[in-house]
C-alpha cells in the first residue's frame, strides 16, 4: 500500500511517499523526479499540484495520512498544507478510509493514534509499519521477537502469540495481527514442489520454479549466479551438479519435494558461474536501477568505458555511484551542459554537508574520468580543485594482541582465516577467493591471482601454518576454495569472515578498533620493525606505489622508541648531575661554608 504524507524537508514542505520496498514502484518514482531522503527514511516529491497529478498517474490506489497540524505553511502551487487531502478527497471520491480491504487499521483512524499498518507477512514474521516515534520504537524493539528491517523500513514481528499480545498492547490495537502463528514443524502443502527444468534459451542455465514462500526464495536468491527471469517467472541458476545438490538440500530443509526434470548429462562443470562476471553483472544492474530511464544513456556510456578499461566491480560501483549522485544533484540534466562553476558548486555542497575528504576526492575522480574520457574534454581545461587531506593513522595490533586474538577462536576454519590474513598480509577478498591450487607447499609460497587492481603476486606461506593447513584439509576436504561457504562450490562470504574477526576482538577484550584489514597493517608494521627492507614489503603487500608502503614507517614502534622527549633528556641530565654530586640535593641546607648561624 502506498501512503502519502506531508513532510518538511530541506526547508520546504514535500509530498512524502511511503511504501514497502518495491523495485517497480521505486523506478516509477524516479521517473517523475522522486528522491530518497535518508534523514526521513521516505521518498518525496515537490509539494504542488503537478507532483500530485503525476503520483496519481503512477499509483492509482493510495492512502493519504491525515496531517497532524491544523495550520501549516503553504507549499508552492497550493493554498495551504491541507490542499493535498482536499484534492485527493475530491478526485479520488472517498479514497480516505479508516480501514483497508482486509479490515486492518490504517492511517487516519481515530483509534489508531500511532497510525500503525499491518502489511502482511514475510516468512516467520508479520510486517508492521508506522511513522517514527522514538519512545514507542524503543518499547517495540524491547519486545522479544521484534526487530527493525532497515531495507524494507518496517518492524518485523515474530509470528508468536506472546509477540502478538505484547505489540498489540503497546499500540492499543487488539486484533491488529492475524492468528496465523509460525510453526517450524508445520507441513507444507503436499501439492507444492520445487521444479527444476532445462533452460532452452541458454543450455548453461536451468530453470528453478519455487512456491511463493519467502524463506525458500531468499535462500535460492543467495546462491551464486542466481537471477530472476520475469519472462519465465522463475529463477535461473548455473546448470552444474553442485548447484543441483544445493537446490535439493534447500528444498529438503524447507520441507518441499524436489521435482527434477533435468538429466545428469545436462549438468556440466564448465557451466560453473564466473565470479568476476557475476559481480560485474550485479553491479551494473544496481547502477541502472538507481538511474532514471531518461539518464541511463549517460550511465551506460560511463560504464562501457569503465568496462573497456577492465576496472574491477568495486571500482565501477564506487565511480558509478559517485557519478549518479553528481547527476542527481542537477536533476539528471545532460552532463555536457554543465560547466566548471556547476561542478564546483556541487563539490562545495558536499563539503558543507560535512562528508569526508575521501568521498569528495572520489567524486572529483569520477567526474574528471567522465568528462575527459566520455565527453572528450581536455584534462587541462577542467579546473577542479581537490580538498586538502591530512595523513591518517592506521590502527595496528601488537604481536601480543594478535596472539591473544587468535587464541580466542576455536573453530579450525575461522582460526586459519585470521592466521592467513596476518601471516601472509592478505586482503579480505584474497582470503575469501583463495584456492588450494594457489598454495605452493613445496616452495612455501602463495600465488595470489584475484587481487586488487588485477595484479598477481607471490607472498610467503608461513612455516607455522603448513601443518595447520594440512590438518585443516583433512577436516574440510575440497579441491576448490580453501574456505568453502554454506553452499557447495561457493567460497565463504565476506560478512562471515568479518563476523569472526569482530567476535575474536570482543572476546580478547581489545579496546582498539580492529578489522580483518588491521591484520594486514599489523603484518607490514611488524616486518618493518624486524628490519625488513621497504621494497620487499612493497612487493609482499602488492602496493603499486612505494608511497603507500612508506606510511607504515610512521607506525613502527622501533622508530618511535628511538626518539626521546627533550623533557626526558633534561630530567635524565639533572639526575646524573645529582648522582655525581655536581649539584646539591634539593633539600640540602644551602648555607655558605665559613659563616656562623646568627641564631
BAPAKOL-402290 format. One record per residue (C-alpha): residue in three letters; x, y, z. Coordinates in Angstrom, 2 decimals. Last residue first. Layout:
residues N
R|ALA|X|Y|Z;
...
//
This chain:
residues 599
R|UNK|70.56|32.46|65.77;
R|UNK|73.40|34.22|63.96;
R|UNK|74.45|30.98|62.31;
R|UNK|78.12|31.20|61.62;
R|UNK|79.61|31.67|58.17;
R|UNK|82.51|29.54|56.90;
R|UNK|80.52|27.40|54.44;
R|UNK|77.59|29.05|52.65;
R|UNK|74.18|27.94|53.79;
R|UNK|72.17|25.91|51.22;
R|UNK|70.97|23.20|53.62;
R|UNK|70.17|20.17|51.43;
R|UNK|66.53|19.53|50.44;
R|UNK|67.06|19.92|46.65;
R|UNK|70.19|17.81|46.55;
R|UNK|73.40|19.71|45.77;
R|UNK|74.55|19.75|42.14;
R|UNK|77.77|18.23|40.81;
R|UNK|77.37|15.45|43.29;
R|UNK|77.82|12.81|40.52;
R|UNK|74.42|11.43|41.43;
R|UNK|72.89|14.92|41.36;
R|UNK|74.49|15.55|37.98;
R|UNK|73.01|12.33|36.60;
R|UNK|69.53|13.19|37.91;
R|UNK|69.76|16.60|36.22;
R|UNK|70.81|15.05|32.91;
R|UNK|67.99|12.46|32.97;
R|UNK|65.48|15.25|33.71;
R|UNK|66.68|17.27|30.71;
R|UNK|66.69|14.27|28.35;
R|UNK|63.17|13.29|29.44;
R|UNK|61.93|16.85|28.87;
R|UNK|63.57|16.89|25.43;
R|UNK|61.43|13.84|24.54;
R|UNK|63.37|10.89|23.20;
R|UNK|63.08|9.36|19.74;
R|UNK|64.49|5.88|19.18;
R|UNK|61.35|4.27|20.60;
R|UNK|59.22|5.75|17.80;
R|UNK|61.38|4.14|15.11;
R|UNK|61.08|0.73|16.76;
R|UNK|57.34|1.06|17.42;
R|UNK|56.62|1.29|13.71;
R|UNK|53.54|3.27|12.69;
R|UNK|55.09|6.20|10.86;
R|UNK|57.20|3.83|8.74;
R|UNK|53.97|2.13|7.69;
R|UNK|53.04|5.10|5.51;
R|UNK|56.10|4.38|3.36;
R|UNK|54.21|1.41|1.85;
R|UNK|51.67|3.63|0.13;
R|UNK|54.43|5.93|-1.12;
R|UNK|56.11|2.89|-2.72;
R|UNK|53.36|2.92|-5.35;
R|UNK|51.68|-0.18|-6.83;
R|UNK|51.41|-1.86|-3.45;
R|UNK|51.12|-5.66|-3.59;
R|UNK|51.77|-6.12|0.14;
R|UNK|54.59|-8.62|-0.41;
R|UNK|56.17|-6.48|-3.14;
R|UNK|56.02|-3.29|-1.05;
R|UNK|57.41|-5.17|1.96;
R|UNK|60.40|-6.25|-0.14;
R|UNK|60.99|-2.63|-1.19;
R|UNK|60.81|-1.42|2.44;
R|UNK|63.65|-3.73|3.51;
R|UNK|62.81|-5.92|6.50;
R|UNK|64.32|-4.65|9.79;
R|UNK|62.11|-6.53|12.28;
R|UNK|60.14|-3.33|12.90;
R|UNK|59.36|-3.18|9.19;
R|UNK|58.04|-6.75|9.21;
R|UNK|55.90|-5.92|12.28;
R|UNK|54.37|-2.92|10.50;
R|UNK|53.57|-4.87|7.32;
R|UNK|51.82|-7.71|9.19;
R|UNK|50.00|-5.28|11.51;
R|UNK|48.52|-3.46|8.51;
R|UNK|47.32|-6.81|7.10;
R|UNK|45.81|-7.78|10.46;
R|UNK|44.03|-4.42|10.52;
R|UNK|42.38|-5.39|7.22;
R|UNK|40.40|-8.08|9.05;
R|UNK|39.09|-5.35|11.36;
R|UNK|40.39|-3.78|14.59;
R|UNK|39.16|-0.77|16.55;
R|UNK|41.39|-0.82|19.60;
R|UNK|39.91|-1.61|23.02;
R|UNK|40.78|-5.30|22.79;
R|UNK|38.92|-7.57|25.20;
R|UNK|40.08|-10.77|23.51;
R|UNK|36.46|-11.96|23.33;
R|UNK|35.39|-8.75|21.57;
R|UNK|38.24|-8.84|19.07;
R|UNK|37.57|-12.53|18.33;
R|UNK|33.85|-11.90|17.75;
R|UNK|34.53|-8.98|15.42;
R|UNK|37.02|-11.08|13.44;
R|UNK|34.57|-13.97|13.04;
R|UNK|31.88|-11.53|11.91;
R|UNK|34.21|-10.05|9.31;
R|UNK|34.94|-13.51|7.90;
R|UNK|31.21|-14.33|7.79;
R|UNK|30.32|-10.99|6.15;
R|UNK|32.87|-11.61|3.39;
R|UNK|31.13|-14.84|2.41;
R|UNK|32.88|-18.21|2.26;
R|UNK|33.54|-19.53|-1.22;
R|UNK|30.91|-21.42|-3.26;
R|UNK|31.08|-24.92|-4.75;
R|UNK|28.74|-26.44|-2.20;
R|UNK|26.64|-23.97|-0.20;
R|UNK|27.49|-22.50|3.20;
R|UNK|30.88|-21.31|2.05;
R|UNK|34.21|-23.02|1.47;
R|UNK|37.49|-21.59|2.77;
R|UNK|40.27|-23.19|0.72;
R|UNK|38.14|-22.99|-2.41;
R|UNK|38.46|-25.76|-4.98;
R|UNK|39.76|-29.28|-4.40;
R|UNK|37.98|-29.75|-1.09;
R|UNK|38.28|-31.89|2.03;
R|UNK|37.35|-29.92|5.19;
R|UNK|38.76|-31.90|8.15;
R|UNK|41.62|-33.40|6.12;
R|UNK|42.29|-30.00|4.57;
R|UNK|42.51|-28.48|8.08;
R|UNK|45.19|-30.96|9.10;
R|UNK|47.30|-29.96|6.09;
R|UNK|46.73|-26.26|6.67;
R|UNK|47.73|-26.45|10.35;
R|UNK|50.87|-28.37|9.40;
R|UNK|51.78|-25.55|7.00;
R|UNK|50.66|-22.77|9.37;
R|UNK|53.92|-22.24|11.28;
R|UNK|56.05|-22.23|8.15;
R|UNK|54.32|-19.06|6.95;
R|UNK|53.47|-19.15|3.21;
R|UNK|55.17|-16.07|1.77;
R|UNK|53.64|-13.95|-0.95;
R|UNK|53.69|-14.13|-4.74;
R|UNK|51.80|-11.55|-6.78;
R|UNK|49.09|-11.09|-9.40;
R|UNK|47.98|-7.53|-10.13;
R|UNK|44.27|-7.45|-11.08;
R|UNK|43.97|-3.97|-9.49;
R|UNK|43.22|-5.56|-6.14;
R|UNK|43.85|-9.28|-6.18;
R|UNK|42.29|-12.39|-7.68;
R|UNK|45.55|-14.17|-8.54;
R|UNK|47.56|-14.68|-5.35;
R|UNK|50.27|-17.36|-5.65;
R|UNK|51.10|-18.44|-2.10;
R|UNK|54.62|-19.54|-1.21;
R|UNK|56.36|-22.21|0.83;
R|UNK|58.03|-23.55|-2.33;
R|UNK|56.93|-27.17|-1.84;
R|UNK|53.58|-26.12|-0.34;
R|UNK|52.58|-23.90|-3.27;
R|UNK|49.12|-22.68|-2.23;
R|UNK|47.28|-21.31|-5.29;
R|UNK|45.92|-24.77|-6.23;
R|UNK|44.16|-24.88|-2.87;
R|UNK|42.16|-21.79|-3.81;
R|UNK|42.00|-18.40|-2.03;
R|UNK|38.92|-16.37|-3.01;
R|UNK|37.84|-15.40|0.52;
R|UNK|41.30|-14.70|1.94;
R|UNK|42.26|-12.58|-1.08;
R|UNK|38.97|-10.63|-0.78;
R|UNK|39.78|-9.76|2.85;
R|UNK|43.32|-8.64|1.98;
R|UNK|46.22|-10.92|2.78;
R|UNK|49.31|-9.99|4.81;
R|UNK|50.76|-13.53|4.72;
R|UNK|50.82|-14.37|8.46;
R|UNK|48.10|-11.84|9.42;
R|UNK|45.35|-12.77|6.97;
R|UNK|46.49|-16.39|6.93;
R|UNK|46.18|-16.64|10.73;
R|UNK|42.75|-14.98|10.61;
R|UNK|41.39|-17.46|8.08;
R|UNK|43.08|-20.36|9.89;
R|UNK|41.25|-19.52|13.13;
R|UNK|37.88|-19.49|11.38;
R|UNK|38.46|-22.84|9.68;
R|UNK|39.76|-24.51|12.85;
R|UNK|36.85|-23.23|15.05;
R|UNK|38.32|-22.37|18.47;
R|UNK|38.99|-18.65|18.08;
R|UNK|40.00|-16.74|21.25;
R|UNK|43.68|-17.70|20.98;
R|UNK|43.97|-15.92|17.63;
R|UNK|43.15|-12.56|19.24;
R|UNK|45.54|-13.04|22.15;
R|UNK|48.33|-13.81|19.70;
R|UNK|47.48|-10.68|17.68;
R|UNK|47.43|-8.58|20.86;
R|UNK|50.87|-9.89|21.88;
R|UNK|52.20|-9.14|18.38;
R|UNK|50.95|-5.56|18.70;
R|UNK|47.89|-4.50|16.74;
R|UNK|47.87|-1.62|14.27;
R|UNK|45.22|1.04|13.62;
R|UNK|46.06|3.33|10.74;
R|UNK|46.93|6.96|11.33;
R|UNK|45.60|9.24|8.63;
R|UNK|47.58|11.99|6.89;
R|UNK|45.69|15.20|6.23;
R|UNK|43.68|15.92|3.10;
R|UNK|43.17|19.25|1.44;
R|UNK|40.19|19.15|-0.87;
R|UNK|40.83|18.77|-4.60;
R|UNK|40.45|21.53|-7.14;
R|UNK|38.57|21.20|-10.47;
R|UNK|39.84|23.43|-13.26;
R|UNK|38.98|21.10|-16.13;
R|UNK|40.60|22.62|-19.23;
R|UNK|43.89|20.78|-18.59;
R|UNK|42.13|17.42|-19.00;
R|UNK|40.83|18.29|-22.46;
R|UNK|37.11|17.39|-22.79;
R|UNK|36.46|14.07|-24.51;
R|UNK|32.86|13.64|-23.25;
R|UNK|33.48|10.02|-22.25;
R|UNK|37.18|10.03|-21.36;
R|UNK|37.86|13.55|-20.03;
R|UNK|34.39|14.48|-18.75;
R|UNK|33.62|11.08|-17.23;
R|UNK|37.03|10.49|-15.63;
R|UNK|37.01|14.02|-14.23;
R|UNK|33.60|13.43|-12.61;
R|UNK|34.60|10.10|-11.05;
R|UNK|37.95|11.37|-9.78;
R|UNK|36.42|14.51|-8.26;
R|UNK|33.63|12.50|-6.61;
R|UNK|36.17|10.05|-5.16;
R|UNK|38.14|13.01|-3.80;
R|UNK|34.98|14.32|-2.15;
R|UNK|34.30|10.93|-0.55;
R|UNK|37.89|10.65|0.70;
R|UNK|37.68|14.21|2.07;
R|UNK|34.85|13.06|4.32;
R|UNK|31.33|14.47|4.09;
R|UNK|30.48|17.51|6.20;
R|UNK|27.36|18.56|4.29;
R|UNK|29.07|21.85|3.52;
R|UNK|31.92|19.94|1.85;
R|UNK|29.47|18.06|-0.38;
R|UNK|27.75|21.31|-1.33;
R|UNK|31.10|22.82|-2.30;
R|UNK|31.73|19.88|-4.59;
R|UNK|28.38|20.50|-6.33;
R|UNK|29.04|24.23|-6.68;
R|UNK|32.49|23.49|-8.09;
R|UNK|30.92|21.22|-10.73;
R|UNK|28.42|23.92|-11.70;
R|UNK|31.19|26.54|-11.99;
R|UNK|33.25|24.17|-14.16;
R|UNK|30.46|23.88|-16.74;
R|UNK|27.35|21.74|-17.13;
R|UNK|25.55|21.16|-20.45;
R|UNK|27.62|18.06|-21.24;
R|UNK|26.31|16.48|-18.03;
R|UNK|22.83|16.26|-19.64;
R|UNK|20.46|17.00|-16.78;
R|UNK|19.82|14.28|-14.23;
R|UNK|18.20|16.55|-11.62;
R|UNK|21.47|18.50|-11.20;
R|UNK|22.21|16.90|-7.81;
R|UNK|21.05|13.56|-9.26;
R|UNK|23.81|13.75|-11.88;
R|UNK|26.52|14.07|-9.22;
R|UNK|24.98|11.34|-7.06;
R|UNK|24.96|9.04|-10.10;
R|UNK|28.58|9.88|-10.87;
R|UNK|29.60|8.90|-7.32;
R|UNK|27.53|5.70|-7.56;
R|UNK|29.19|4.78|-10.85;
R|UNK|32.69|5.54|-9.54;
R|UNK|32.16|3.36|-6.46;
R|UNK|30.39|0.52|-8.27;
R|UNK|32.81|0.53|-11.22;
R|UNK|35.75|0.46|-8.79;
R|UNK|34.14|-2.40|-6.81;
R|UNK|33.39|-4.37|-9.99;
R|UNK|37.01|-4.15|-11.07;
R|UNK|38.15|-1.90|-13.90;
R|UNK|38.91|-3.60|-17.21;
R|UNK|39.41|-0.30|-19.10;
R|UNK|36.67|-1.37|-21.51;
R|UNK|34.41|-1.99|-18.52;
R|UNK|34.98|1.55|-17.23;
R|UNK|34.25|2.97|-20.70;
R|UNK|31.03|0.99|-21.04;
R|UNK|30.08|2.04|-17.50;
R|UNK|30.23|5.73|-18.47;
R|UNK|28.33|5.38|-21.75;
R|UNK|25.65|3.36|-19.94;
R|UNK|25.39|5.98|-17.18;
R|UNK|24.80|8.77|-19.70;
R|UNK|22.21|6.75|-21.67;
R|UNK|20.57|5.80|-18.39;
R|UNK|19.50|9.39|-17.75;
R|UNK|15.98|9.26|-19.21;
R|UNK|15.23|5.90|-17.57;
R|UNK|16.10|7.14|-14.08;
R|UNK|19.33|5.76|-12.54;
R|UNK|19.35|3.72|-9.32;
R|UNK|18.15|0.59|-11.12;
R|UNK|20.87|1.08|-13.72;
R|UNK|23.57|1.14|-11.05;
R|UNK|22.20|-1.99|-9.37;
R|UNK|22.19|-3.90|-12.67;
R|UNK|25.74|-2.84|-13.47;
R|UNK|26.99|-4.05|-10.09;
R|UNK|25.14|-7.36|-10.34;
R|UNK|26.54|-8.02|-13.81;
R|UNK|30.07|-7.12|-12.72;
R|UNK|29.88|-9.39|-9.67;
R|UNK|28.54|-12.29|-11.72;
R|UNK|31.12|-11.86|-14.48;
R|UNK|34.00|-11.81|-11.98;
R|UNK|32.70|-14.86|-10.17;
R|UNK|32.29|-16.93|-13.33;
R|UNK|29.46|-19.35|-12.63;
R|UNK|30.01|-23.10|-13.12;
R|UNK|28.79|-24.20|-16.55;
R|UNK|32.14|-25.92|-17.18;
R|UNK|31.22|-28.49|-14.52;
R|UNK|28.36|-29.81|-16.62;
R|UNK|24.77|-30.70|-15.75;
R|UNK|22.79|-31.70|-18.85;
R|UNK|24.23|-35.24|-18.71;
R|UNK|22.65|-35.75|-15.27;
R|UNK|19.11|-35.38|-16.62;
R|UNK|16.97|-32.35|-15.80;
R|UNK|13.28|-32.69|-14.90;
R|UNK|13.88|-32.82|-11.14;
R|UNK|10.78|-32.43|-8.97;
R|UNK|12.13|-31.66|-5.50;
R|UNK|9.65|-32.12|-2.65;
R|UNK|9.41|-29.29|-0.14;
R|UNK|10.07|-29.26|3.62;
R|UNK|12.35|-26.20|3.71;
R|UNK|15.43|-28.29|4.60;
R|UNK|14.63|-30.70|1.73;
R|UNK|14.21|-27.89|-0.81;
R|UNK|17.46|-26.22|0.32;
R|UNK|19.39|-29.51|0.05;
R|UNK|17.97|-30.32|-3.39;
R|UNK|18.85|-26.81|-4.61;
R|UNK|22.41|-27.16|-3.28;
R|UNK|22.84|-30.57|-4.95;
R|UNK|21.60|-29.14|-8.24;
R|UNK|24.12|-26.30|-7.88;
R|UNK|26.97|-28.77|-7.30;
R|UNK|25.88|-30.85|-10.31;
R|UNK|26.07|-27.79|-12.54;
R|UNK|23.48|-25.99|-14.67;
R|UNK|24.06|-22.42|-13.49;
R|UNK|20.88|-20.91|-11.99;
R|UNK|17.86|-19.14|-13.46;
R|UNK|14.99|-18.33|-11.12;
R|UNK|11.41|-18.49|-12.40;
R|UNK|8.71|-16.33|-13.91;
R|UNK|9.82|-17.30|-17.46;
R|UNK|9.65|-13.73|-18.80;
R|UNK|10.44|-12.11|-15.46;
R|UNK|13.61|-14.17|-15.13;
R|UNK|15.19|-13.96|-11.66;
R|UNK|18.93|-14.32|-11.12;
R|UNK|21.13|-16.79|-9.25;
R|UNK|24.83|-16.82|-10.13;
R|UNK|25.96|-17.73|-6.64;
R|UNK|23.08|-18.89|-4.45;
R|UNK|21.68|-16.09|-2.29;
R|UNK|18.43|-15.88|-4.29;
R|UNK|17.75|-19.57|-3.56;
R|UNK|17.83|-18.99|0.21;
R|UNK|15.62|-15.88|-0.02;
R|UNK|13.04|-17.74|-2.11;
R|UNK|12.72|-20.53|0.46;
R|UNK|12.19|-18.12|3.37;
R|UNK|9.68|-16.07|1.36;
R|UNK|7.44|-18.96|0.34;
R|UNK|5.72|-18.48|-3.01;
R|UNK|6.48|-21.98|-4.30;
R|UNK|9.62|-22.10|-6.46;
R|UNK|10.31|-22.79|-10.13;
R|UNK|14.01|-23.32|-10.96;
R|UNK|15.07|-23.00|-14.61;
R|UNK|18.50|-24.31|-15.59;
R|UNK|21.45|-22.48|-17.14;
R|UNK|24.36|-23.38|-19.43;
R|UNK|21.90|-24.58|-22.07;
R|UNK|20.79|-20.97|-22.67;
R|UNK|17.45|-20.21|-24.35;
R|UNK|16.10|-23.72|-23.69;
R|UNK|16.57|-23.56|-19.94;
R|UNK|16.18|-27.13|-18.76;
R|UNK|13.89|-27.77|-15.79;
R|UNK|13.97|-27.81|-11.96;
R|UNK|10.67|-27.84|-10.02;
R|UNK|10.43|-27.16|-6.28;
R|UNK|7.09|-28.62|-5.25;
R|UNK|3.71|-27.61|-3.88;
R|UNK|0.91|-30.22|-3.95;
R|UNK|1.71|-31.53|-0.48;
R|UNK|1.16|-28.16|1.11;
R|UNK|3.87|-27.55|3.70;
R|UNK|3.97|-29.42|6.98;
R|UNK|4.20|-27.29|10.15;
R|UNK|7.36|-28.11|12.10;
R|UNK|8.60|-24.51|12.14;
R|UNK|5.17|-23.31|13.36;
R|UNK|4.55|-19.62|12.73;
R|UNK|1.30|-18.19|14.02;
R|UNK|-1.50|-17.41|11.57;
R|UNK|-3.59|-15.64|14.22;
R|UNK|-3.99|-12.36|12.35;
R|UNK|-2.29|-9.16|13.57;
R|UNK|-4.10|-5.94|14.53;
R|UNK|-6.63|-7.85|16.69;
R|UNK|-6.15|-5.63|19.70;
R|UNK|-4.86|-2.17|18.74;
R|UNK|-3.57|-0.24|21.76;
R|UNK|-0.18|0.04|20.12;
R|UNK|1.75|-1.29|23.12;
R|UNK|-0.94|-3.93|23.82;
R|UNK|-0.89|-5.06|20.17;
R|UNK|2.87|-5.44|20.37;
R|UNK|2.81|-7.54|23.56;
R|UNK|-0.11|-9.76|22.50;
R|UNK|1.34|-10.55|19.08;
R|UNK|4.83|-11.25|20.49;
R|UNK|3.26|-13.65|23.05;
R|UNK|1.12|-15.42|20.41;
R|UNK|4.02|-15.92|18.02;
R|UNK|4.51|-14.75|14.44;
R|UNK|7.73|-12.85|15.08;
R|UNK|7.20|-9.14|14.45;
R|UNK|9.29|-7.42|11.76;
R|UNK|9.21|-3.63|12.01;
R|UNK|9.39|-1.80|8.67;
R|UNK|11.74|0.24|6.51;
R|UNK|12.16|-2.58|3.97;
R|UNK|15.96|-2.30|3.93;
R|UNK|16.24|-1.25|7.57;
R|UNK|14.26|-4.17|8.95;
R|UNK|13.74|-3.26|12.62;
R|UNK|13.37|-6.14|15.09;
R|UNK|10.62|-7.72|17.18;
R|UNK|10.80|-11.29|18.56;
R|UNK|11.30|-10.36|22.20;
R|UNK|9.79|-6.94|22.84;
R|UNK|12.48|-4.34|23.63;
R|UNK|12.42|-3.24|19.98;
R|UNK|8.79|-2.18|20.41;
R|UNK|9.49|-0.18|23.58;
R|UNK|12.40|1.67|22.00;
R|UNK|10.31|2.42|18.89;
R|UNK|7.45|3.76|21.01;
R|UNK|9.72|6.30|22.71;
R|UNK|11.30|7.28|19.33;
R|UNK|8.14|7.52|17.23;
R|UNK|8.78|7.03|13.52;
R|UNK|5.63|6.63|11.45;
R|UNK|4.16|3.10|11.43;
R|UNK|4.61|-0.13|9.50;
R|UNK|4.36|-3.69|10.82;
R|UNK|5.26|-6.79|8.80;
R|UNK|4.44|-10.15|10.39;
R|UNK|7.36|-12.57|10.65;
R|UNK|8.08|-16.30|10.09;
R|UNK|8.27|-15.99|6.31;
R|UNK|7.23|-12.48|5.35;
R|UNK|3.75|-11.47|6.45;
R|UNK|1.17|-8.86|5.50;
R|UNK|1.33|-5.10|5.86;
R|UNK|-0.26|-4.38|9.26;
R|UNK|-0.41|-0.59|9.50;
R|UNK|0.14|1.52|12.61;
R|UNK|-1.00|5.15|12.64;
R|UNK|0.24|5.58|16.26;
R|UNK|-3.12|7.02|17.35;
R|UNK|-5.10|4.20|15.72;
R|UNK|-8.47|4.80|17.40;
R|UNK|-9.00|7.96|15.34;
R|UNK|-8.32|6.16|12.05;
R|UNK|-6.38|8.34|9.60;
R|UNK|-3.60|5.89|8.85;
R|UNK|-4.87|2.29|8.53;
R|UNK|-6.45|-0.26|10.86;
R|UNK|-6.98|-3.70|9.37;
R|UNK|-10.21|-4.79|7.68;
R|UNK|-8.55|-6.68|4.84;
R|UNK|-9.78|-4.15|2.29;
R|UNK|-8.24|-1.27|4.20;
R|UNK|-9.70|0.56|7.16;
R|UNK|-10.11|4.24|8.09;
R|UNK|-10.66|5.28|4.52;
R|UNK|-9.57|8.30|2.54;
R|UNK|-10.08|7.38|-1.12;
R|UNK|-13.60|8.74|-0.94;
R|UNK|-14.08|10.13|-4.40;
R|UNK|-10.44|10.04|-5.54;
R|UNK|-10.62|13.44|-7.22;
R|UNK|-12.37|15.40|-4.47;
R|UNK|-10.83|13.67|-1.47;
R|UNK|-7.44|13.71|-3.16;
R|UNK|-7.57|17.45|-3.85;
R|UNK|-8.73|18.16|-0.30;
R|UNK|-6.00|15.98|1.23;
R|UNK|-3.33|17.73|-0.81;
R|UNK|-4.87|21.14|-0.02;
R|UNK|-4.41|20.73|3.73;
R|UNK|-0.98|22.39|3.82;
R|UNK|-2.24|25.69|2.46;
R|UNK|-3.02|27.48|-0.80;
R|UNK|-1.04|25.19|-3.08;
R|UNK|1.27|25.98|-6.04;
R|UNK|4.42|26.07|-3.92;
R|UNK|3.66|24.97|-0.37;
R|UNK|1.64|26.92|2.15;
R|UNK|2.81|26.97|5.78;
R|UNK|0.81|24.83|8.11;
R|UNK|-2.28|25.17|10.22;
R|UNK|-4.20|22.22|11.63;
R|UNK|-1.06|20.17|12.26;
R|UNK|-1.09|16.37|12.43;
R|UNK|-1.81|15.92|8.73;
R|UNK|-4.04|12.90|7.91;
R|UNK|-2.06|10.25|6.03;
R|UNK|-3.26|9.84|2.48;
R|UNK|-3.93|6.36|1.13;
R|UNK|-3.08|5.08|-2.31;
R|UNK|-4.55|3.43|-5.39;
R|UNK|-3.95|4.63|-8.97;
R|UNK|-0.18|4.96|-8.30;
R|UNK|1.65|6.04|-11.49;
R|UNK|-0.91|8.58|-12.69;
R|UNK|-1.94|9.70|-9.21;
R|UNK|1.67|10.47|-8.37;
R|UNK|1.99|12.56|-11.54;
R|UNK|-1.08|14.62|-10.60;
R|UNK|0.29|15.13|-7.07;
R|UNK|3.55|16.44|-8.48;
R|UNK|1.68|18.87|-10.75;
R|UNK|-0.49|20.06|-7.86;
R|UNK|2.45|21.09|-5.69;
R|UNK|4.66|19.88|-2.81;
R|UNK|7.81|18.73|-4.58;
R|UNK|8.49|14.98|-4.49;
R|UNK|9.40|12.57|-1.68;
R|UNK|10.62|9.05|-0.88;
R|UNK|10.96|8.15|2.81;
R|UNK|13.50|7.42|5.53;
R|UNK|13.26|10.98|6.88;
R|UNK|17.01|11.56|7.10;
R|UNK|17.88|9.17|4.26;
R|UNK|15.53|11.10|1.98;
R|UNK|15.02|9.41|-1.39;
R|UNK|14.07|11.47|-4.41;
R|UNK|11.19|11.33|-6.87;
R|UNK|11.75|13.05|-10.21;
R|UNK|8.80|11.55|-12.10;
R|UNK|10.84|8.60|-13.42;
R|UNK|12.46|8.09|-10.04;
R|UNK|9.02|7.39|-8.64;
R|UNK|8.26|4.81|-11.32;
R|UNK|11.61|3.09|-10.74;
R|UNK|10.95|2.83|-6.98;
R|UNK|7.47|1.47|-7.59;
R|UNK|9.00|-1.27|-9.73;
R|UNK|11.76|-2.02|-7.20;
R|UNK|9.32|-2.47|-4.33;
R|UNK|10.32|-1.95|-0.69;
R|UNK|7.13|-1.37|1.26;
R|UNK|5.54|2.05|0.66;
R|UNK|5.85|5.67|1.81;
R|UNK|5.53|8.67|-0.49;
R|UNK|6.22|12.05|1.14;
R|UNK|4.81|15.16|-0.50;
R|UNK|7.17|17.96|0.40;
R|UNK|7.17|21.07|2.59;
R|UNK|10.26|23.22|2.34;
R|UNK|13.43|24.00|4.33;
R|UNK|15.30|20.82|3.47;
R|UNK|12.41|18.52|4.38;
R|UNK|9.03|19.19|6.00;
R|UNK|6.76|16.20|5.39;
R|UNK|3.15|15.81|4.20;
R|UNK|2.05|12.22|3.82;
R|UNK|1.12|9.87|1.03;
R|UNK|0.81|6.15|1.72;
R|UNK|1.28|3.47|-0.95;
R|UNK|0.00|0.00|0.00;
//
